[in-house]
């Protein structure tokens, strides 16, 4: 992780009100993770404790402490998606993912009325059935 790139990301958002989430988003996008070292540098720059920054990083499922080498497909398994049948899709999703794609369970992608839902990067997919989810995984 380049300290100069991290410093540039922090500086880009320094004048904003509430800069922590935009900084974390950009760090995750740039490096594939928000490492403990990045948390410490962000905390120092924003005059926050490391615990405050870590609390935000650990609360949101978008931020990870280490980079994942595989493509990641987030699958919502919250109550609304369960009621719409996501659990019946999981065996075929796991078979499609194999070891090549990481399936990451999340609890709510904000599309509760159109579940089951999944996300790859910033792209959301809704109203999924087993073949549609398998295709998303294969294309990840």
C-alpha positions in Angstrom: 0.0 0.0 0.0 1.5 3.3 -1.1 1.6 5.9 1.6 1.7 8.7 -1.0 -1.5 7.4 -2.7 -3.2 7.0 0.6 -2.2 10.6 1.6 -3.5 11.9 -1.7 -6.9 10.2 -1.1 -7.1 11.7 2.4 -6.1 15.1 1.1 -8.8 14.9 -1.6 -11.5 14.6 1.0 -10.0 16.6 3.8 -12.1 19.7 3.3 -15.4 17.8 3.2 -17.9 17.5 6.0 -17.8 13.9 7.1 -14.9 12.7 5.1 -14.4 9.3 6.7 -16.7 7.2 4.5 -15.6 8.7 1.2 -12.0 8.2 2.2 -12.7 4.6 3.1 -14.6 4.0 -0.1 -11.7 5.3 -2.2 -9.1 3.4 -0.2 -11.0 0.1 -0.6 -11.4 0.8 -4.4 -7.7 1.7 -4.8 -6.1 -1.0 -2.7 -8.8 -3.7 -2.5 -8.8 -3.3 1.3 -8.6 -1.0 4.2 -5.6 -2.3 6.1 -4.9 -1.7 9.8 -2.0 0.6 8.6 -4.4 2.6 6.5 -6.8 2.8 9.4 -4.0 4.3 11.5 -3.0 6.9 8.9 -6.7 7.9 8.3 -7.3 8.2 12.0 -4.3 10.4 12.5 -5.2 12.6 9.5 -8.8 13.1 10.7 -7.9 13.4 14.4 -9.9 10.3 15.2 -9.0 7.3 17.3 -8.0 4.1 15.6 -10.9 2.5 17.4 -13.4 5.0 15.8 -12.0 4.3 12.3 -11.9 0.5 12.9 -15.4 0.6 14.2 -16.6 2.0 10.9 -14.5 -0.3 8.8 -15.7 -3.4 10.7 -19.4 -2.3 10.6 -19.8 -2.0 6.8 -19.4 -5.1 4.7 -17.9 -3.1 1.9 -14.6 -2.7 3.7 -12.2 -5.6 4.1 -8.9 -5.7 6.1 -7.1 -7.7 3.4 -7.4 -7.7 -0.4 -9.2 -10.7 -1.9 -7.4 -12.1 -4.9 -10.5 -13.6 -6.4 -13.6 -11.8 -7.8 -16.2 -11.3 -5.1 -20.0 -11.7 -5.5 -22.0 -10.4 -2.6 -25.3 -12.3 -2.1 -27.9 -10.8 0.2 -29.2 -13.3 2.7 -31.3 -11.0 4.8 -34.9 -11.7 5.7 -36.5 -10.2 2.7 -34.3 -12.1 0.3 -34.8 -15.3 2.3 -38.5 -14.8 2.0 -38.0 -14.5 -1.8 -36.0 -17.8 -2.0 -32.3 -16.9 -1.8 -31.5 -20.0 0.2 -32.6 -22.3 -2.5 -30.2 -20.6 -4.9 -27.1 -21.1 -2.7 -26.2 -24.7 -3.6 -26.0 -23.9 -7.4 -24.3 -20.5 -6.6 -21.6 -22.3 -4.6 -21.1 -24.9 -7.3 -20.8 -22.1 -9.9 -18.3 -20.2 -7.7 -16.1 -23.1 -6.9 -12.7 -21.8 -5.8 -12.5 -19.1 -8.5 -15.1 -16.7 -7.1 -15.7 -15.7 -3.5 -19.3 -15.7 -2.4 -19.7 -13.2 0.4 -22.9 -13.1 2.4 -24.2 -9.6 3.1 -27.4 -8.6 5.0 -29.3 -6.1 2.9 -28.3 -4.5 -0.4 -31.3 -2.1 -0.2 -33.4 -3.8 -2.8 -35.7 -5.7 -0.5 -38.8 -5.6 -2.7 -36.9 -7.1 -5.7 -34.9 -9.9 -4.1 -33.0 -12.2 -4.3 -30.2 -9.7 -4.9 -26.5 -9.8 -5.5 -23.8 -7.3 -6.1 -20.5 -7.4 -8.0 -18.5 -4.2 -7.5 -20.9 -1.3 -7.8 -23.3 -3.2 -10.0 -26.5 -4.5 -8.3 -28.5 -7.5 -9.7 -32.1 -8.2 -8.6 -34.9 -10.7 -9.1 -32.4 -13.5 -9.3 -33.2 -17.1 -10.0 -30.6 -19.9 -10.0 -29.5 -19.5 -13.7 -29.2 -15.7 -13.4 -27.1 -15.9 -10.3 -24.9 -18.6 -11.8 -24.4 -16.4 -14.9 -23.4 -13.4 -12.7 -20.9 -15.6 -10.8 -19.4 -17.1 -14.0 -19.0 -13.5 -15.5 -17.4 -12.1 -12.3 
